[in-house]
Amino acid sequence: MNVRELIDILRDQPPDAEVELAVVAPVDDDDEDITVDRYLLEGVLPWEDEGGDGIVIWLVGGEEDDVDSFLDNYDQDDQ
């Protein structure tokens, strides 16, 4: 999905609605059951992979302490 598509989707949503990040993953590699972990969206970061085709946008969410630690480290790496 590109930024324009995300903006178009969000434009149709109530402006005061919460935004969450839902991570869908298998419960077990040998099983068809899945789990969904839900997190509030805590940040939006540009990211550029080495050798990639340009910038991608990360929507960041997770446990508050983990996100804070990640964002602190990201800011340090960015300087």
C-alpha positions as YAML, in Angstrom:
chain: A
units: angstrom
residues:
- id: 1
  name: MET
  ca: [0.00, 0.00, 0.00]
- id: 2
  name: ASN
  ca: [1.34, 3.44, -0.74]
- id: 3
  name: VAL
  ca: [0.78, 6.62, 1.28]
- id: 4
  name: ARG
  ca: [-1.83, 7.96, -1.14]
- id: 5
  name: GLU
  ca: [-3.94, 4.80, -0.77]
- id: 6
  name: LEU
  ca: [-3.72, 4.96, 3.03]
- id: 7
  name: ILE
  ca: [-4.73, 8.62, 3.04]
- id: 8
  name: ASP
  ca: [-7.72, 7.82, 0.81]
- id: 9
  name: ILE
  ca: [-8.84, 5.07, 3.19]
- id: 10
  name: LEU
  ca: [-8.39, 7.23, 6.29]
- id: 11
  name: ARG
  ca: [-10.19, 10.17, 4.71]
- id: 12
  name: ASP
  ca: [-13.43, 8.12, 4.79]
- id: 13
  name: GLN
  ca: [-13.09, 7.37, 8.53]
- id: 14
  name: PRO
  ca: [-14.37, 9.43, 11.47]
- id: 15
  name: PRO
  ca: [-11.65, 11.98, 12.31]
- id: 16
  name: ASP
  ca: [-11.82, 11.22, 16.04]
- id: 17
  name: ALA
  ca: [-11.49, 7.43, 15.63]
- id: 18
  name: GLU
  ca: [-8.49, 5.74, 17.30]
- id: 19
  name: VAL
  ca: [-5.90, 4.20, 15.00]
- id: 20
  name: GLU
  ca: [-4.56, 0.78, 15.97]
- id: 21
  name: LEU
  ca: [-1.94, -1.48, 14.49]
- id: 22
  name: ALA
  ca: [-3.13, -5.09, 14.16]
- id: 23
  name: VAL
  ca: [-0.45, -7.76, 13.77]
- id: 24
  name: VAL
  ca: [-1.78, -11.07, 12.47]
- id: 25
  name: ALA
  ca: [0.43, -14.11, 13.01]
- id: 26
  name: PRO
  ca: [0.11, -17.89, 13.24]
- id: 27
  name: VAL
  ca: [-0.22, -19.27, 16.76]
- id: 28
  name: ASP
  ca: [1.99, -22.23, 15.82]
- id: 29
  name: ASP
  ca: [3.82, -22.99, 12.58]
- id: 30
  name: ASP
  ca: [2.10, -26.39, 12.33]
- id: 31
  name: ASP
  ca: [-1.43, -25.08, 12.98]
- id: 32
  name: GLU
  ca: [-3.91, -22.99, 11.00]
- id: 33
  name: ASP
  ca: [-4.96, -20.95, 14.07]
- id: 34
  name: ILE
  ca: [-3.99, -17.29, 14.07]
- id: 35
  name: THR
  ca: [-3.67, -14.61, 16.71]
- id: 36
  name: VAL
  ca: [-4.20, -10.87, 16.40]
- id: 37
  name: ASP
  ca: [-2.19, -8.50, 18.58]
- id: 38
  name: ARG
  ca: [-3.61, -4.97, 18.70]
- id: 39
  name: TYR
  ca: [-1.57, -1.90, 19.55]
- id: 40
  name: LEU
  ca: [-2.23, 1.81, 19.46]
- id: 41
  name: LEU
  ca: [-0.29, 3.54, 16.73]
- id: 42
  name: GLU
  ca: [2.53, 5.36, 18.53]
- id: 43
  name: GLY
  ca: [4.59, 6.71, 15.67]
- id: 44
  name: VAL
  ca: [5.11, 7.04, 11.94]
- id: 45
  name: LEU
  ca: [8.67, 6.80, 10.68]
- id: 46
  name: PRO
  ca: [10.32, 7.01, 7.29]
- id: 47
  name: TRP
  ca: [12.70, 4.10, 6.67]
- id: 48
  name: GLU
  ca: [15.12, 3.46, 3.86]
- id: 49
  name: ASP
  ca: [16.55, -0.03, 3.39]
- id: 50
  name: GLU
  ca: [20.07, -0.25, 2.09]
- id: 51
  name: GLY
  ca: [19.81, -1.18, -1.58]
- id: 52
  name: GLY
  ca: [16.06, -0.57, -1.50]
- id: 53
  name: ASP
  ca: [13.95, 1.34, -3.98]
- id: 54
  name: GLY
  ca: [13.40, 4.36, -1.75]
- id: 55
  name: ILE
  ca: [11.70, 5.34, 1.44]
- id: 56
  name: VAL
  ca: [8.98, 3.26, 3.08]
- id: 57
  name: ILE
  ca: [6.81, 4.45, 5.95]
- id: 58
  name: TRP
  ca: [6.65, 2.41, 9.14]
- id: 59
  name: LEU
  ca: [3.53, 2.57, 11.31]
- id: 60
  name: VAL
  ca: [4.93, 1.85, 14.78]
- id: 61
  name: GLY
  ca: [3.01, 0.33, 17.66]
- id: 62
  name: GLY
  ca: [3.62, -2.09, 20.49]
- id: 63
  name: GLU
  ca: [3.99, -2.21, 24.23]
- id: 64
  name: GLU
  ca: [4.56, 1.37, 25.43]
- id: 65
  name: ASP
  ca: [7.98, 0.72, 27.03]
- id: 66
  name: ASP
  ca: [9.18, -1.16, 23.93]
- id: 67
  name: VAL
  ca: [8.02, 1.58, 21.60]
- id: 68
  name: ASP
  ca: [9.61, 4.28, 23.74]
- id: 69
  name: SER
  ca: [12.91, 2.38, 23.74]
- id: 70
  name: PHE
  ca: [12.73, 1.82, 19.99]
- id: 71
  name: LEU
  ca: [11.95, 5.47, 19.25]
- id: 72
  name: ASP
  ca: [14.76, 6.62, 21.57]
- id: 73
  name: ASN
  ca: [17.22, 4.35, 19.74]
- id: 74
  name: TYR
  ca: [15.87, 5.36, 16.35]
- id: 75
  name: ASP
  ca: [16.40, 9.04, 17.21]
- id: 76
  name: GLN
  ca: [19.98, 8.32, 18.33]
- id: 77
  name: ASP
  ca: [20.76, 6.35, 15.16]
- id: 78
  name: ASP
  ca: [19.27, 9.13, 13.06]
- id: 79
  name: GLN
  ca: [21.70, 11.74, 14.43]
...
